[in-house]
Amino acid sequence: MRQDPFTGHQTMHNGTDYAPAGHGNVPERRWPLHAVEAGTVVQSFGNCTCTVNRSCGQCGGRGNFVVINHPRIGRELHYFHMHRVDVRQGQTVSAGQIVGTTGTTGRSTAIHLHLGLRPSGGGAWQDPHAFVYTPPGGTQPAAPPSSLNIDTIAREVIRGAWGNGDDRRRRLAAAGHDPAAVQRRVNELLQGTTQSVDAIAREVIAGRWGNGAERVRRLTANGHDPQAVQARVNEILRGGA
């Protein structure tokens, strides 16, 4: 149960909401959503036109959404309120494949992912946050495989897409990644940017990295320190060497 943000009443909430790093209704928070396990798309809808005061009459409040059936674990995962949907009904997806981006479509008040979990074909909703992957005949959790390489994951960590501290380690491990290996790659990316600040600053001056929030997002996503780059930009424009 939770307090409905629209009515203020206690209502059943069949899933867990995950807010992108930084929160807020800004385009930069539309992070990619990855399939956590190989499966088949059983439902896909990407034409939601809901507003705060009017339902589009097609999505049932779910907004743009995707439902993926995962035969190995006998479960369906429901991704609601997406901004963009990149898969279609009947399509086979691999673990780690991007299926769309976070959004705030449907009955939603802010950009986030509502993730629902239930048995394949229907049944009672379960808590996806607490769900573990167990091998056949085993009792120990088995993390699902991921097709994303460590460099991609490290850059997502730098963007803030995986949270921080223990939460980041838990989420990385649950997605089949080695948190220690990812952190080493994060450190390498961040350390490697110090030597290229001057080159990046000159590219910024040439207009190759955009402006404002878009520039900050792109620099961060590529492992650069936006403040250090901007400081060097200012030095060059003031006539510094």
FIKOLZA-1660 file (N, C-alpha, C; in steps of 0.1 Angstrom, whole numbers, plus 5000, padded with zeros to 4 digits):
% residues 241
   i   px   py   pz ch aa at
   1 5008 4988 5000  A  M  N
   1 5000 5000 5000  A  M CA
   1 5009 5013 5000  A  M  C
   2 5004 5023 4994  A  R  N
   2 5011 5036 4994  A  R CA
   2 5001 5047 4992  A  R  C
   3 5005 5059 4995  A  Q  N
   3 4996 5071 4993  A  Q CA
   3 4996 5075 4978  A  Q  C
   4 4984 5074 4972  A  D  N
   4 4983 5078 4958  A  D CA
   4 4986 5093 4956  A  D  C
   5 4996 5096 4948  A  P  N
   5 5000 5110 4946  A  P CA
   5 4989 5119 4940  A  P  C
   6 4979 5112 4933  A  F  N
   6 4968 5120 4927  A  F CA
   6 4956 5122 4936  A  F  C
   7 4953 5112 4944  A  T  N
   7 4941 5113 4953  A  T CA
   7 4944 5115 4968  A  T  C
   8 4956 5111 4972  A  G  N
   8 4960 5112 4986  A  G CA
   8 4955 5100 4994  A  G  C
   9 4948 5091 4988  A  H  N
   9 4943 5079 4995  A  H CA
   9 4953 5068 4995  A  H  C
  10 4952 5059 5004  A  Q  N
  10 4960 5047 5004  A  Q CA
  10 4955 5037 4994  A  Q  C
  11 4963 5033 4985  A  T  N
  11 4960 5024 4974  A  T CA
  11 4971 5014 4972  A  T  C
  12 4967 5002 4966  A  M  N
  12 4977 4992 4963  A  M CA
  12 4986 4997 4951  A  M  C
  13 4999 4994 4953  A  H  N
  13 5009 4998 4944  A  H CA
  13 5016 4986 4939  A  H  C
  14 5013 4980 4927  A  N  N
  14 5018 4967 4923  A  N CA
  14 5031 4969 4916  A  N  C
  15 5041 4972 4923  A  G  N
  15 5055 4973 4918  A  G CA
  15 5064 4982 4926  A  G  C
  16 5075 4984 4921  A  T  N
  16 5085 4993 4927  A  T CA
  16 5089 5004 4918  A  T  C
  17 5090 5017 4923  A  D  N
  17 5093 5028 4915  A  D CA
  17 5108 5031 4917  A  D  C
  18 5115 5033 4906  A  Y  N
  18 5129 5036 4906  A  Y CA
  18 5131 5050 4899  A  Y  C
  19 5136 5060 4906  A  A  N
  19 5138 5073 4900  A  A CA
  19 5152 5074 4895  A  A  C
  20 5154 5080 4883  A  P  N
  20 5168 5081 4878  A  P CA
  20 5176 5090 4887  A  P  C
  21 5189 5089 4885  A  A  N
  21 5199 5097 4894  A  A CA
  21 5196 5112 4892  A  A  C
  22 5195 5119 4902  A  G  N
  22 5193 5134 4902  A  G CA
  22 5178 5137 4903  A  G  C
  23 5169 5128 4899  A  H  N
  23 5155 5130 4900  A  H CA
  23 5151 5142 4891  A  H  C
  24 5138 5147 4892  A  G  N
  24 5134 5158 4885  A  G CA
  24 5129 5156 4871  A  G  C
  25 5121 5164 4866  A  N  N
  25 5115 5163 4852  A  N CA
  25 5124 5170 4842  A  N  C
  26 5135 5165 4839  A  V  N
  26 5144 5171 4829  A  V CA
  26 5148 5160 4819  A  V  C
  27 5149 5163 4806  A  P  N
  27 5152 5153 4796  A  P CA
  27 5164 5145 4798  A  P  C
  28 5174 5151 4805  A  E  N
  28 5187 5144 4808  A  E CA
  28 5184 5131 4817  A  E  C
  29 5173 5130 4824  A  R  N
  29 5170 5119 4832  A  R CA
  29 5164 5107 4825  A  R  C
  30 5163 5108 4812  A  R  N
  30 5157 5097 4804  A  R CA
  30 5167 5087 4801  A  R  C
  31 5171 5079 4812  A  W  N
  31 5182 5069 4810  A  W CA
  31 5176 5057 4803  A  W  C
  32 5185 5049 4797  A  P  N
  32 5181 5037 4790  A  P CA
  32 5177 5027 4800  A  P  C
  33 5167 5019 4796  A  L  N
  33 5162 5007 4804  A  L CA
  33 5167 4994 4797  A  L  C
  34 5172 4985 4805  A  H  N
  34 5178 4973 4800  A  H CA
  34 5170 4961 4804  A  H  C
  35 5168 4951 4795  A  A  N
  35 5162 4939 4799  A  A CA
  35 5171 4931 4809  A  A  C
  36 5165 4927 4820  A  V  N
  36 5174 4921 4830  A  V CA
  36 5176 4906 4827  A  V  C
  37 5169 4901 4818  A  E  N
  37 5170 4886 4815  A  E CA
  37 5165 4884 4800  A  E  C
  38 5170 4874 4794  A  A  N
  38 5165 4871 4780  A  A CA
  38 5151 4867 4781  A  A  C
  39 5143 4871 4770  A  G  N
  39 5129 4868 4770  A  G CA
  39 5122 4873 4757  A  G  C
  40 5109 4873 4758  A  T  N
  40 5101 4877 4746  A  T CA
  40 5091 4888 4751  A  T  C
  41 5090 4898 4742  A  V  N
  41 5081 4909 4745  A  V CA
  41 5067 4905 4742  A  V  C
  42 5058 4905 4753  A  V  N
  42 5045 4900 4751  A  V CA
  42 5035 4912 4750  A  V  C
  43 5039 4923 4754  A  Q  N
  43 5031 4935 4752  A  Q CA
  43 5040 4947 4750  A  Q  C
  44 5036 4956 4741  A  S  N
  44 5044 4968 4739  A  S CA
  44 5035 4979 4734  A  S  C
  45 5036 4991 4741  A  F  N
  45 5027 5002 4737  A  F CA
  45 5035 5015 4738  A  F  C
  46 5035 5023 4728  A  G  N
  46 5043 5035 4728  A  G CA
  46 5036 5048 4723  A  G  C
  47 5023 5048 4723  A  N  N
  47 5015 5059 4718  A  N CA
  47 5007 5066 4729  A  N  C
  48 5012 5066 4741  A  C  N
  48 5004 5073 4752  A  C CA
  48 5003 5088 4750  A  C  C
  49 4991 5093 4751  A  T  N
  49 4989 5108 4750  A  T CA
  49 4983 5114 4763  A  T  C
  50 4984 5106 4774  A  C  N
  50 4978 5111 4786  A  C CA
  50 4984 5124 4791  A  C  C
  51 4975 5132 4797  A  T  N
  51 4980 5144 4804  A  T CA
  51 4976 5143 4819  A  T  C
  52 4980 5153 4827  A  V  N
  52 4977 5152 4841  A  V CA
  52 4962 5151 4844  A  V  C
  53 4954 5157 4835  A  N  N
  53 4939 5158 4837  A  N CA
  53 4931 5149 4828  A  N  C
  54 4938 5142 4819  A  R  N
  54 4930 5134 4809  A  R CA
  54 4938 5121 4805  A  R  C
  55 4930 5110 4805  A  S  N
  55 4936 5098 4802  A  S CA
  55 4935 5096 4786  A  S  C
  56 4945 5089 4781  A  C  N
  56 4944 5086 4766  A  C CA
  56 4935 5075 4763  A  C  C
  57 4930 5068 4774  A  G  N
  57 4920 5057 4772  A  G CA
  57 4926 5045 4766  A  G  C
  58 4939 5044 4764  A  Q  N
  58 4945 5032 4758  A  Q CA
  58 4955 5025 4767  A  Q  C
  59 4962 5032 4776  A  C  N
  59 4973 5026 4784  A  C CA
  59 4969 5021 4797  A  C  C
  60 4957 5024 4802  A  G  N
  60 4953 5020 4815  A  G CA
  60 4961 5027 4826  A  G  C
  61 4966 5039 4824  A  G  N
  61 4974 5046 4834  A  G CA
  61 4989 5042 4833  A  G  C
  62 4993 5031 4825  A  R  N
  62 5006 5027 4825  A  R CA
  62 5015 5035 4816  A  R  C
  63 5010 5044 4808  A  G  N
  63 5018 5052 4799  A  G CA
  63 5024 5043 4788  A  G  C
  64 5035 5047 4783  A  N  N
  64 5042 5038 4773  A  N CA
  64 5048 5027 4781  A  N  C
  65 5046 5015 4777  A  F  N
  65 5050 5004 4786  A  F CA
  65 5055 4992 4777  A  F  C
  66 5062 4983 4784  A  V  N
  66 5067 4970 4778  A  V CA
  66 5065 4959 4788  A  V  C
  67 5061 4948 4784  A  V  N
  67 5060 4936 4793  A  V CA
  67 5068 4925 4786  A  V  C
  68 5078 4920 4793  A  I  N
  68 5087 4909 4788  A  I CA
  68 5085 4896 4796  A  I  C
  69 5083 4885 4789  A  N  N
  69 5082 4872 4796  A  N CA
  69 5096 4866 4796  A  N  C
  70 5100 4861 4808  A  H  N
  70 5113 4855 4809  A  H CA
  70 5111 4840 4813  A  H  C
  71 5112 4831 4803  A  P  N
  71 5109 4817 4806  A  P CA
  71 5118 4810 4816  A  P  C
  72 5131 4814 4816  A  R  N
  72 5140 4808 4825  A  R CA
  72 5136 4809 4840  A  R  C
  73 5130 4821 4843  A  I  N
  73 5127 4823 4857  A  I CA
  73 5111 4822 4859  A  I  C
  74 5104 4820 4848  A  G  N
  74 5089 4819 4849  A  G CA
  74 5082 4832 4854  A  G  C
  75 5087 4843 4850  A  R  N
  75 5082 4856 4854  A  R CA
  75 5080 4866 4843  A  R  C
  76 5072 4875 4844  A  E  N
  76 5070 4887 4835  A  E CA
  76 5075 4899 4843  A  E  C
  77 5082 4908 4836  A  L  N
  77 5086 4921 4841  A  L CA
  77 5078 4931 4833  A  L  C
  78 5072 4941 4840  A  H  N
  78 5064 4951 4835  A  H CA
  78 5071 4965 4837  A  H  C
  79 5075 4971 4826  A  Y  N
  79 5081 4984 4826  A  Y CA
  79 5071 4995 4822  A  Y  C
  80 5067 5004 4832  A  F  N
  80 5057 5014 4830  A  F CA
  80 5062 5028 4829  A  F  C
  81 5054 5037 4823  A  H  N
  81 5057 5052 4823  A  H CA
  81 5069 5055 4815  A  H  C
  82 5073 5047 4805  A  M  N
  82 5084 5050 4797  A  M CA
  82 5083 5062 4788  A  M  C
  83 5094 5068 4784  A  H  N
  83 5094 5079 4774  A  H CA
  83 5094 5073 4760  A  H  C
  84 5103 5064 4758  A  R  N
  84 5105 5058 4745  A  R CA
  84 5105 5043 4746  A  R  C
  85 5098 5037 4736  A  V  N
  85 5097 5022 4736  A  V CA
  85 5105 5018 4724  A  V  C
  86 5115 5009 4726  A  D  N
  86 5124 5005 4715  A  D CA
  86 5122 4990 4710  A  D  C
  87 5112 4983 4716  A  V  N
  87 5109 4970 4712  A  V CA
  87 5094 4968 4708  A  V  C
  88 5091 4957 4701  A  R  N
  88 5078 4955 4697  A  R CA
  88 5073 4941 4702  A  R  C
  89 5060 4940 4702  A  Q  N
  89 5054 4927 4707  A  Q CA
  89 5059 4915 4698  A  Q  C
  90 5062 4904 4704  A  G  N
  90 5067 4893 4697  A  G CA
  90 5082 4892 4695  A  G  C
  91 5089 4904 4698  A  Q  N
  91 5103 4904 4696  A  Q CA
  91 5111 4897 4708  A  Q  C
  92 5121 4890 4704  A  T  N
  92 5130 4884 4714  A  T CA
  92 5141 4893 4718  A  T  C
  93 5143 4894 4731  A  V  N
  93 5154 4904 4736  A  V CA
  93 5164 4896 4744  A  V  C
  94 5176 4901 4744  A  S  N
  94 5187 4894 4752  A  S CA
  94 5189 4902 4765  A  S  C
  95 5195 4895 4774  A  A  N
  95 5198 4902 4787  A  A CA
  95 5207 4914 4785  A  A  C
  96 5203 4925 4791  A  G  N
  96 5211 4938 4789  A  G CA
  96 5206 4946 4777  A  G  C
  97 5198 4941 4768  A  Q  N
  97 5194 4949 4757  A  Q CA
  97 5185 4961 4761  A  Q  C
  98 5188 4972 4755  A  I  N
  98 5180 4984 4757  A  I CA
  98 5166 4982 4752  A  I  C
  99 5155 4984 4760  A  V  N
  99 5141 4983 4756  A  V CA
  99 5134 4996 4755  A  V  C
 100 5141 5007 4760  A  G  N
 100 5135 5020 4759  A  G CA
 100 5141 5029 4769  A  G  C
 101 5135 5040 4773  A  T  N
 101 5140 5050 4782  A  T CA
 101 5130 5053 4793  A  T  C
 102 5135 5058 4804  A  T  N
 102 5126 5062 4815  A  T CA
 102 5118 5075 4810  A  T  C
 103 5106 5076 4816  A  G  N
 103 5098 5087 4812  A  G CA
 103 5088 5090 4823  A  G  C
 104 5077 5098 4820  A  T  N
 104 5067 5101 4829  A  T CA
 104 5053 5101 4822  A  T  C
 105 5051 5091 4813  A  T  N
 105 5039 5090 4806  A  T CA
 105 5028 5083 4814  A  T  C
 106 5016 5085 4811  A  G  N
 106 5005 5078 4818  A  G CA
 106 5002 5085 4831  A  G  C
 107 4998 5077 4841  A  R  N
 107 4994 5082 4854  A  R CA
 107 5007 5083 4862  A  R  C
 108 5014 5094 4860  A  S  N
 108 5027 5096 4866  A  S CA
 108 5029 5111 4869  A  S  C
 109 5037 5113 4880  A  T  N
 109 5039 5127 4884  A  T CA
 109 5054 5131 4882  A  T  C
 110 5063 5122 4879  A  A  N
 110 5077 5125 4877  A  A CA
 110 5084 5114 4869  A  A  C
 111 5095 5117 4863  A  I  N
 111 5102 5107 4855  A  I CA
 111 5107 5096 4864  A  I  C
 112 5103 5084 4861  A  H  N
 112 5108 5072 4869  A  H CA
 112 5104 5060 4861  A  H  C
 113 5109 5048 4866  A  L  N
 113 5105 5035 4861  A  L CA
 113 5096 5029 4872  A  L  C
 114 5084 5025 4868  A  H  N
 114 5076 5016 4876  A  H CA
 114 5079 5002 4871  A  H  C
 115 5085 4993 4880  A  L  N
 115 5088 4980 4876  A  L CA
 115 5079 4970 4883  A  L  C
 116 5071 4962 4876  A  G  N
 116 5063 4952 4882  A  G CA
 116 5067 4938 4879  A  G  C
 117 5065 4929 4887  A  L  N
 117 5069 4915 4886  A  L CA
 117 5057 4905 4889  A  L  C
 118 5054 4896 4881  A  R  N
 118 5044 4886 4884  A  R CA
 118 5047 4873 4876  A  R  C
 119 5041 4862 4880  A  P  N
 119 5043 4849 4873  A  P CA
 119 5039 4851 4858  A  P  C
 120 5046 4843 4850  A  S  N
 120 5043 4843 4835  A  S CA
 120 5028 4839 4833  A  S  C
 121 5021 4847 4825  A  G  N
 121 5007 4845 4823  A  G CA
 121 4997 4850 4833  A  G  C
 122 5002 4857 4843  A  G  N
 122 4993 4863 4853  A  G CA
 122 4996 4858 4867  A  G  C
 123 4988 4862 4877  A  G  N
 123 4990 4858 4891  A  G CA
 123 4993 4870 4899  A  G  C
 124 4996 4867 4912  A  A  N
 124 4998 4878 4922  A  A CA
 124 5011 4886 4919  A  A  C
 125 5010 4899 4921  A  W  N
 125 5022 4907 4919  A  W CA
 125 5032 4904 4930  A  W  C
 126 5045 4905 4926  A  Q  N
 126 5056 4903 4936  A  Q CA
 126 5065 4915 4936  A  Q  C
 127 5074 4915 4946  A  D  N
 127 5083 4927 4947  A  D CA
 127 5095 4924 4939  A  D  C
 128 5097 4932 4928  A  P  N
 128 5109 4930 4920  A  P CA
 128 5122 4933 4927  A  P  C
 129 5121 4942 4936  A  H  N
 129 5133 4947 4944  A  H CA
 129 5139 4935 4952  A  H  C
 130 5130 4927 4957  A  A  N
 130 5135 4916 4966  A  A CA
 130 5137 4903 4958  A  A  C
 131 5133 4902 4945  A  F  N
 131 5134 4890 4938  A  F CA
 131 5148 4886 4935  A  F  C
 132 5151 4873 4937  A  V  N
 132 5164 4868 4933  A  V CA
 132 5163 4857 4923  A  V  C
 133 5173 4855 4915  A  Y  N
 133 5174 4845 4904  A  Y CA
 133 5180 4833 4910  A  Y  C
 134 5173 4822 4910  A  T  N
 134 5178 4809 4916  A  T CA
 134 5179 4799 4905  A  T  C
 135 5191 4792 4904  A  P  N
 135 5193 4782 4894  A  P CA
 135 5184 4770 4896  A  P  C
 136 5181 4762 4886  A  P  N
 136 5172 4750 4888  A  P CA
 136 5178 4741 4898  A  P  C
 137 5169 4737 4908  A  G  N
 137 5173 4728 4918  A  G CA
 137 5183 4734 4929  A  G  C
 138 5185 4747 4928  A  G  N
 138 5195 4753 4937  A  G CA
 138 5188 4763 4947  A  G  C
 139 5195 4767 4957  A  T  N
 139 5189 4777 4966  A  T CA
 139 5197 4790 4967  A  T  C
 140 5208 4790 4960  A  Q  N
 140 5216 4803 4960  A  Q CA
 140 5212 4812 4948  A  Q  C
 141 5211 4825 4950  A  P  N
 141 5208 4834 4939  A  P CA
 141 5218 4833 4928  A  P  C
 142 5213 4833 4916  A  A  N
 142 5221 4833 4904  A  A CA
 142 5218 4845 4896  A  A  C
 143 5228 4854 4895  A  A  N
 143 5226 4866 4887  A  A CA
 143 5223 4863 4873  A  A  C
 144 5214 4871 4866  A  P  N
 144 5212 4869 4852  A  P CA
 144 5224 4873 4844  A  P  C
 145 5227 4868 4832  A  P  N
 145 5238 4872 4824  A  P CA
 145 5235 4886 4818  A  P  C
 146 5246 4893 4815  A  S  N
 146 5244 4906 4809  A  S CA
 146 5252 4907 4796  A  S  C
 147 5247 4913 4786  A  S  N
 147 5254 4915 4773  A  S CA
 147 5261 4928 4772  A  S  C
 148 5260 4936 4783  A  L  N
 148 5267 4949 4783  A  L CA
 148 5281 4948 4787  A  L  C
 149 5290 4954 4779  A  N  N
 149 5304 4953 4783  A  N CA
 149 5307 4963 4795  A  N  C
 150 5319 4960 4801  A  I  N
 150 5322 4967 4813  A  I CA
 150 5324 4982 4811  A  I  C
 151 5329 4986 4799  A  D  N
 151 5331 5000 4796  A  D CA
 151 5318 5007 4796  A  D  C
 152 5307 5001 4790  A  T  N
 152 5294 5007 4789  A  T CA
 152 5289 5009 4803  A  T  C
 153 5290 4999 4811  A  I  N
 153 5285 5000 4825  A  I CA
 153 5292 5010 4833  A  I  C
 154 5305 5011 4831  A  A  N
 154 5313 5021 4839  A  A CA
 154 5309 5035 4835  A  A  C
 155 5306 5037 4823  A  R  N
 155 5302 5051 4818  A  R CA
 155 5288 5054 4824  A  R  C
 156 5279 5044 4825  A  E  N
 156 5266 5046 4831  A  E CA
 156 5267 5049 4846  A  E  C
 157 5277 5042 4853  A  V  N
 157 5280 5045 4867  A  V CA
 157 5284 5060 4868  A  V  C
 158 5293 5064 4859  A  I  N
 158 5298 5078 4860  A  I CA
 158 5286 5088 4858  A  I  C
 159 5276 5084 4850  A  R  N
 159 5265 5093 4848  A  R CA
 159 5255 5093 4860  A  R  C
 160 5257 5083 4869  A  G  N
 160 5248 5082 4880  A  G CA
 160 5237 5073 4879  A  G  C
 161 5237 5065 4868  A  A  N
 161 5225 5056 4865  A  A CA
 161 5224 5044 4874  A  A  C
 162 5235 5041 4882  A  W  N
 162 5235 5029 4890  A  W CA
 162 5235 5032 4905  A  W  C
 163 5232 5045 4909  A  G  N
 163 5232 5048 4923  A  G CA
 163 5246 5050 4929  A  G  C
 164 5247 5048 4942  A  N  N
 164 5260 5050 4949  A  N CA
 164 5261 5040 4960  A  N  C
 165 5274 5038 4964  A  G  N
 165 5277 5030 4976  A  G CA
 165 5271 5015 4975  A  G  C
 166 5266 5011 4986  A  D  N
 166 5261 4997 4987  A  D CA
 166 5250 4994 4977  A  D  C
 167 5241 5005 4975  A  D  N
 167 5230 5003 4966  A  D CA
 167 5236 5000 4952  A  D  C
 168 5246 5008 4948  A  R  N
 168 5252 5005 4935  A  R CA
 168 5258 4991 4933  A  R  C
 169 5265 4987 4944  A  R  N
 169 5271 4974 4943  A  R CA
 169 5260 4963 4943  A  R  C
 170 5250 4965 4950  A  R  N
 170 5239 4955 4950  A  R CA
 170 5232 4954 4936  A  R  C
 171 5230 4966 4930  A  R  N
 171 5223 4966 4917  A  R CA
 171 5232 4960 4906  A  R  C
 172 5245 4964 4907  A  L  N
 172 5254 4958 4897  A  L CA
 172 5255 4943 4898  A  L  C
 173 5256 4938 4910  A  A  N
 173 5257 4923 4912  A  A CA
 173 5244 4917 4907  A  A  C
 174 5233 4923 4910  A  A  N
 174 5220 4917 4907  A  A CA
 174 5218 4916 4891  A  A  C
 175 5225 4925 4884  A  A  N
 175 5224 4925 4870  A  A CA
 175 5235 4917 4863  A  A  C
 176 5243 4910 4872  A  G  N
 176 5253 4901 4866  A  G CA
 176 5267 4907 4864  A  G  C
 177 5269 4919 4870  A  H  N
 177 5282 4926 4868  A  H CA
 177 5291 4924 4880  A  H  C
 178 5304 4925 4879  A  D  N
 178 5313 4925 4889  A  D CA
 178 5316 4939 4894  A  D  C
 179 5310 4943 4906  A  P  N
 179 5311 4957 4911  A  P CA
 179 5325 4962 4912  A  P  C
 180 5335 4953 4916  A  A  N
 180 5349 4957 4918  A  A CA
 180 5355 4960 4904  A  A  C
 181 5352 4951 4895  A  A  N
 181 5358 4954 4881  A  A CA
 181 5352 4966 4875  A  A  C
 182 5339 4969 4877  A  V  N
 182 5333 4981 4872  A  V CA
 182 5339 4993 4878  A  V  C
 183 5341 4993 4891  A  Q  N
 183 5347 5004 4898  A  Q CA
 183 5361 5007 4893  A  Q  C
 184 5369 4996 4890  A  R  N
 184 5383 4998 4885  A  R CA
 184 5382 5005 4872  A  R  C
 185 5372 5001 4863  A  R  N
 185 5371 5008 4850  A  R CA
 185 5366 5022 4852  A  R  C
 186 5358 5025 4861  A  V  N
 186 5353 5039 4864  A  V CA
 186 5365 5047 4868  A  V  C
 187 5374 5042 4877  A  N  N
 187 5386 5049 4881  A  N CA
 187 5395 5052 4869  A  N  C
 188 5397 5042 4860  A  E  N
 188 5405 5044 4848  A  E CA
 188 5400 5055 4839  A  E  C
 189 5387 5055 4837  A  L  N
 189 5381 5065 4828  A  L CA
 189 5382 5079 4834  A  L  C
 190 5380 5080 4847  A  L  N
 190 5381 5093 4854  A  L CA
 190 5395 5098 4854  A  L  C
 191 5405 5089 4857  A  Q  N
 191 5419 5093 4857  A  Q CA
 191 5424 5096 4844  A  Q  C
 192 5419 5089 4834  A  G  N
 192 5424 5092 4820  A  G CA
 192 5419 5105 4814  A  G  C
 193 5409 5111 4820  A  T  N
 193 5404 5124 4814  A  T CA
 193 5413 5135 4818  A  T  C
 194 5422 5134 4828  A  T  N
 194 5429 5146 4833  A  T CA
 194 5439 5151 4822  A  T  C
 195 5444 5142 4814  A  Q  N
 195 5454 5145 4804  A  Q CA
 195 5448 5151 4791  A  Q  C
 196 5435 5149 4790  A  S  N
 196 5428 5154 4778  A  S CA
 196 5419 5166 4780  A  S  C
 197 5420 5172 4792  A  V  N
 197 5412 5184 4795  A  V CA
 197 5414 5195 4785  A  V  C
 198 5426 5198 4781  A  D  N
 198 5429 5208 4772  A  D CA
 198 5423 5205 4758  A  D  C
 199 5424 5193 4753  A  A  N
 199 5419 5189 4740  A  A CA
 199 5404 5190 4741  A  A  C
 200 5398 5185 4751  A  I  N
 200 5383 5186 4752  A  I CA
 200 5378 5200 4753  A  I  C
 201 5385 5208 4761  A  A  N
 201 5382 5223 4762  A  A CA
 201 5382 5229 4748  A  A  C
 202 5391 5226 4740  A  R  N
 202 5392 5232 4726  A  R CA
 202 5381 5227 4718  A  R  C
 203 5377 5214 4720  A  E  N
 203 5365 5209 4712  A  E CA
 203 5352 5216 4717  A  E  C
 204 5351 5219 4730  A  V  N
 204 5340 5227 4735  A  V CA
 204 5339 5240 4729  A  V  C
 205 5350 5247 4728  A  I  N
 205 5351 5260 4722  A  I CA
 205 5347 5259 4707  A  I  C
 206 5350 5248 4700  A  A  N
 206 5346 5246 4686  A  A CA
 206 5332 5242 4685  A  A  C
 207 5325 5241 4696  A  G  N
 207 5311 5238 4695  A  G CA
 207 5307 5223 4694  A  G  C
 208 5317 5214 4696  A  R  N
 208 5314 5200 4694  A  R CA
 208 5307 5193 4705  A  R  C
 209 5306 5199 4716  A  W  N
 209 5299 5193 4728  A  W CA
 209 5286 5199 4732  A  W  C
 210 5281 5208 4724  A  G  N
 210 5268 5214 4727  A  G CA
 210 5269 5225 4737  A  G  C
 211 5258 5228 4744  A  N  N
 211 5258 5239 4753  A  N CA
 211 5250 5236 4766  A  N  C
 212 5252 5243 4776  A  G  N
 212 5244 5242 4789  A  G CA
 212 5244 5228 4794  A  G  C
 213 5231 5224 4799  A  A  N
 213 5229 5211 4805  A  A CA
 213 5233 5200 4796  A  A  C
 214 5230 5202 4783  A  E  N
 214 5233 5191 4773  A  E CA
 214 5249 5189 4773  A  E  C
 215 5257 5199 4773  A  R  N
 215 5271 5198 4773  A  R CA
 215 5276 5191 4786  A  R  C
 216 5270 5195 4797  A  V  N
 216 5274 5188 4810  A  V CA
 216 5271 5173 4810  A  V  C
 217 5259 5170 4805  A  R  N
 217 5255 5156 4804  A  R CA
 217 5264 5148 4795  A  R  C
 218 5267 5153 4783  A  R  N
 218 5276 5146 4774  A  R CA
 218 5290 5144 4779  A  R  C
 219 5295 5155 4785  A  L  N
 219 5309 5154 4791  A  L CA
 219 5309 5144 4802  A  L  C
 220 5300 5144 4811  A  T  N
 220 5299 5134 4822  A  T CA
 220 5298 5120 4817  A  T  C
 221 5289 5118 4807  A  A  N
 221 5287 5105 4801  A  A CA
 221 5299 5099 4795  A  A  C
 222 5309 5108 4791  A  N  N
 222 5321 5103 4784  A  N CA
 222 5333 5103 4794  A  N  C
 223 5330 5105 4807  A  G  N
 223 5340 5104 4817  A  G CA
 223 5348 5116 4820  A  G  C
 224 5343 5128 4815  A  H  N
 224 5351 5140 4817  A  H CA
 224 5345 5148 4829  A  H  C
 225 5353 5157 4835  A  D  N
 225 5348 5165 4846  A  D CA
 225 5344 5179 4840  A  D  C
 226 5331 5181 4839  A  P  N
 226 5326 5193 4832  A  P CA
 226 5331 5206 4838  A  P  C
 227 5333 5207 4852  A  Q  N
 227 5339 5219 4858  A  Q CA
 227 5353 5221 4854  A  Q  C
 228 5361 5210 4854  A  A  N
 228 5375 5212 4850  A  A CA
 228 5376 5216 4835  A  A  C
 229 5368 5210 4827  A  V  N
 229 5368 5214 4813  A  V CA
 229 5364 5229 4811  A  V  C
 230 5353 5233 4818  A  Q  N
 230 5349 5247 4817  A  Q CA
 230 5360 5256 4822  A  Q  C
 231 5367 5253 4833  A  A  N
 231 5378 5261 4838  A  A CA
 231 5388 5263 4827  A  A  C
 232 5392 5252 4820  A  R  N
 232 5402 5253 4810  A  R CA
 232 5397 5261 4798  A  R  C
 233 5384 5260 4795  A  V  N
 233 5378 5268 4784  A  V CA
 233 5379 5283 4788  A  V  C
 234 5376 5286 4800  A  N  N
 234 5377 5300 4804  A  N CA
 234 5392 5305 4803  A  N  C
 235 5401 5297 4807  A  E  N
 235 5415 5301 4806  A  E CA
 235 5419 5304 4791  A  E  C
 236 5415 5295 4782  A  I  N
 236 5419 5296 4768  A  I CA
 236 5413 5309 4763  A  I  C
 237 5400 5312 4766  A  L  N
 237 5393 5323 4761  A  L CA
 237 5399 5336 4766  A  L  C
 238 5405 5335 4778  A  R  N
 238 5411 5347 4784  A  R CA
 238 5425 5349 4779  A  R  C
 239 5430 5341 4770  A  G  N
 239 5443 5342 4764  A  G CA
 239 5453 5333 4770  A  G  C
 240 5449 5324 4778  A  G  N
 240 5459 5315 4785  A  G CA
 240 5465 5305 4774  A  G  C
 241 5476 5300 4777  A  A  N
 241 5483 5291 4768  A  A CA
 241 5476 5278 4766  A  A  C
% end
